[in-house]
Amino acid sequence: MILIKNGNIKTMEGPDIIGGDILIEGDKIKKVGKNIETDGEVEIVDASDCLVVPGLIDGHCHLGMWEEGIGFEGADGNESVDPVTPQLRAIDSINPMDEGFKMAREGGVTTAVTGPGSANVIGGTFAAVKTYGHRIDDMIIKFPTAMKIAFGENPKRVYNEKEKSPITRMATASILRETLFKAQKYYEDVERGKKEPDDKPEFDMKLDALLQVMDKEIPLKAHAHRADDIFTALRIAKEFDLEITLDHCTEGHLIAEDLAKENKPALVGPSLSEKSKYELKNLTFDTPRVLQEAGVLIAIITDSPVIPLQYLSLVAGLAVKSGLKEEEAWKAITINPAKITGIDDRVGSIKEGKDADIVIFEGNPLRNIDSKPKKVIINGKII
């Protein structure tokens, strides 16, 4: 057992506990409170004058898909030869031996929701994984978490270079619609086949991968920067009655009231980057604040490797500098991405029964750039 003593605890699902304790047994949090007493052998971790928070979570990145310091040989996030690739699975590309994992956990990030890039209209499935381990199968919290889709400049640029559709936003939407229509029909046929085996459809790997989307078990994860692309993503999700998250949402601050009415979450970022393409012309750290104040559930993301994952707390701090309330910024890198990606039963807060993923900071990284983790605990182990 491990007993963290005298820390200033941000539980993220209840009030802060000043001078509080956390008892860890195995890989779970056993007790949270003050003056916890234990029987038997226990390792004491003194957290006096330290900030104790849940392990940080990035709800949208590409950790292990584009490896650190490697070019083509380590670039495994886009199969950019076919705009429709829902059958691709992030877990088959993630390399947990990549240095990015080590740097991420040293920065206090204990969970990464990682997956394919945005070259294709439909890119494949994301996974939520711990940032510690050597075999991806043992690091998975949830798989799949979402099906990646992409709008705007990325698929246009990739397939324009190949002189192949889509080269317009119309075509991107059309290709997505056509595939979802086929998936809807395939879903109905599969359901009918469960009752009448003779009517079971011939297996189609692409459409089969979309069954969990059609059944609302996982959402569409929509890469959309510009306001019109965000609205197109929402329009199509409504047409097929599907769940969706709005990822990047760069112009979300321009349409915040509209998005609040839609009641769909936004994973905002990467905001600490250049305006590398036209659809980023309205990039600003104001976006998280404006969306949150409008009532949108937000997470803050790095889109790693665009922003290295270890700087997740830094970008949350820059959102605070632009007016986001500090408590909301903490939520945006802990409990909010956990809720949005469907893993809040295990991570995102310091609560009895949850995974013992805890970071002890010397100082407050949202206020002070020189703050760093004193201890990082993942699955009950001091890493």
Beta strands, then each sheet from edge to edge (+ up, - down):
strand 1: 2-9
strand 2: 17-25
strand 3: 28-33
strand 4: 43-46
strand 5: 51-54
strand 6: 56-61
strand 7: 109-114
strand 8: 122-130
strand 9: 140-150
strand 10: 220-224
strand 11: 244-248
strand 12: 266-268
strand 13: 298-300
strand 14: 358-362
strand 15: 372-378
strand 16: 381-382
sheet 1: 3+ 2- 1+ 4+
sheet 2: 3+ 2- 1+ 5+ 14- 15+ 16-
sheet 3: 6+ 7+ 8- 9+ 10+ 11+ 12+ 13+
end
